[in-house]
Amino acid sequence: MARYLSLIFKNWKQKKDRFVLILLGAILIGGGMNLLFSLTETKQGTIVDTLQNKWESSYHIVVRPTGTKSITEEHNLFEPNYLSGISGGITLEQYRTIKNMDDIQVAAPLSIIGFMNINILLDNLSIDEPGIYKIEEKITTNNTLNDYSKTRESYFSRGIYEEATPEIYRKYGFTSFDGDLYKGSPLLLAGIDPIEEAKLVGLNKSVISSPDSSYFSDDNLVKSYTLEELGYVGVQGELTEFPVILSTHPSIKENTQINVTKLDIPFESNLERKESLEKISKNGGESFLNTINGNEISNFQYTANDIHNKWLDLFSNNTVKNATELSGPLYEKTSSLSYKEETSPFPNRWKNAYSLDSVNENTDDGVVMFREAQLKGTSIKNRPRLQPYLIGMYDPTDLDISKNTENELPMETYKSPTGTHVLDSNNNPINPTEDVYPTSNIYEPLIQSPSMLTTIEAAQKILGDQAISSVRIKIKDVADFSEESQQKLEKIAEEIEEETGLEADIMLGSSPSPVIVNITTNNKEIGWMEQAWIKVGASMQILQETTLGYSSIIIILIIVAMVYVFSTTYVTFLARKKEFAILLAMGWKVKHIQMLILFESLFIGFIICITSLFVQFLVQSLSGYQLLYSKLLLLILFILFIYIIGPLIPILLIGKINPNEILKNDEISSKKTIIHVKNLISLIINSIFRRKVRNSISVIAIAIPTSLLVVYIYISLRLDGILFSSWLGEYVALEINIVHYLSVAIAFFISILTISELMWQNLTERKKEFALLYVVGWKKGDITKVIIGEGAIIGVIGGFLGAFIAICILYFMYHSLDVKSLWIIAIAIIIPIISGIIGSLIPLKKVTKIQPISFLKT
């Protein structure tokens, strides 16, 4: 060993310039490998932790009826609260099949029953003065995009006909008014399984604790009565009585204003009343009253929150519990929206865009409809009659669901969807933007979340056997975010679809994604609304792409390092070929020289391992992150592997040295030229092809990092499509680029050193050739052009080869390529050319110092 070390140090001392290159390459490989290993580990951990902490919805899989797919699912996008637009379709038998499957931890059914239009008492107005009065109720919203404005007018009288009959209404337009101001509120009713819902989102813990508020129990019975039993003789139908709990937060946002006006019509004396009534009757009754002005005597204004608080106050006072005010028919069922794919006005900001037009029908009061009416044409008497009784209130903010906007999926049962009016009909920005919320228009794009919850048993009584709209599922032992979890969920989802025939969607790794929707009414554009939609599998795509990127970085860097070690060892073999022949002639065995080369390589590898430990200590000191000992051992084994595999071919070439061969004195090649030498380009090309093997190594050395660069840029573009199509991705995007750029830089530095090593040996062998060119009149600048030209052409060839390799890799990975992204090949050519030129500049001084006379003495 001592003899080997002595020869190694002696060689390094004699060839200091090459030793510096070898040492620089060793430090770069060791430090770079170690740094990348640490960074990829920390960044990969950061991304996995980020995704794991932010991906989670309250369930892993959602099951829905067949035939509920939308065009938006072609891009793995689901509209906000799309589950609320599904009215039944799953039977109790199908639900039980799902619940009894292995690995099912929670199977929470959800039945979107429909709307109940319930009147709530707002205020009481005492009016005794004779006259004709108008009550005007205005409902308004705070934005222009969802401009749900509705006005309802009615008239009553004091002094005569205070109890108006249908005949009085037809003749004079009067209705009865006892002083109570009511507001009709459509509330969405949903059915849940109390036990499963408690396990899924902790619904039981969110119930307000008070003597009059409690969660569902076995004491809360669901009863059905025929209408005849209730005294409606000869009337067919059934009334269902069921328990409900009411949300403490309103699910809509709108303003209600009630104005009471006394009309300017004489009505004080009997004679005035008689004359006025005759005039009203002759001129059309209510239509005539609409033309009369008056003086406002009372004004009431309410927000949605005010009206909802009226509900809560009534319940707290125990005046509504079991009261008949809650009784009424099923007002309407929910339905889905029909989107059309649209070209985004600003694709860089909103990758996905859709249009939504109103359906070809309006309600009686002129409200614009974006959803098809489900109970249109069904008589009130033929609709299910409902009698809910309140047992408690729950606070949705206390539920065990995400409240972070980065992973707050807009599909939770307990959250109403929202939007933002961002562009007008001419695609001009709205400044400031306007928030859009659900209103009491049940046919609008944004449907309110359920305000009243009952049991699945009640839902079946009301809707029949196919009452369940969806089943939200949590799977056992899916506690982390990983591909293993994804595979497990995929297997269970397939089993559900096979056994039930239903649709099963995996929600693992979903993220809110910005989507823009063009709202139109009767083909007239109103404006664009931005919404947070559900991007299914966004986090999993991010994890797969980044994992692929990190793995490829390590592998390609190892390959680049192996090529460099091979090139340095091969150059050593060429430079010391005569020395090795002399050693063989002196009695050295082939295996001894082979051991010398291997020992030198391993000795450099040992230096790199020491460097790696130093860099590891530095990284730990600066970042506080500690690499696992198993990872550190793996890193050292990789380095030693590189320095064992790298010199294998030169070691085998030792056995082919003939100790008796006499090396030629002249070093000017007598091989045929490839093309006739006419200019610098032809001279460069001939020079490159005369040394095919070593120049091929240079080409490979630069092609590998070039392919890494192309693959990375392409993956980055593809990853950006995933990252920046979701809000979670925008956060993760900030965490990944430094590792990739650093790896590309290190790989190119190593390739530059490889080119320098090989060109160094080329120029050493061509000293007499350049000396002769000096003698015949060439300038140093001409020689410099030849050397730099060789480096540039090697870069061009390496660039094209690297681009071809990258295209093959990408096609294998994705099975298709985006033609629009092939512009990155231009980068794949420019950067290798620069690298080739830099690699040729390092050994250039060897030629510029040549003294022609010293080489031409003989």
Helices and strands as residue ranges (DSSP letters): H 2-14, H 16-54, E 61-64, G 71-75, E 77-78, G 82-85, H 92-99, E 104-124, E 131-140, E 150-158, H 166-172, E 180-192, H 194-201, G 203-206, E 223-226, E 238-247, E 255-263, H 270-282, H 286-289, E 294-303, H 304-316, G 324-326, E 328-329, E 340-342, E 353-357, G 380-382, E 385-394, G 396-398, E 419-424, E 429-436, E 452-455, H 456-463, E 470-475, H 483-500, E 503-506, E 511-521, E 524-535, H 538-575, H 577-585, H 590-623, H 629-645, H 648-654, H 680-690, H 692-723, H 727-733, H 737-765, H 767-775, H 780-814, G 819-823, H 824-841, H 844-848, H 852-855
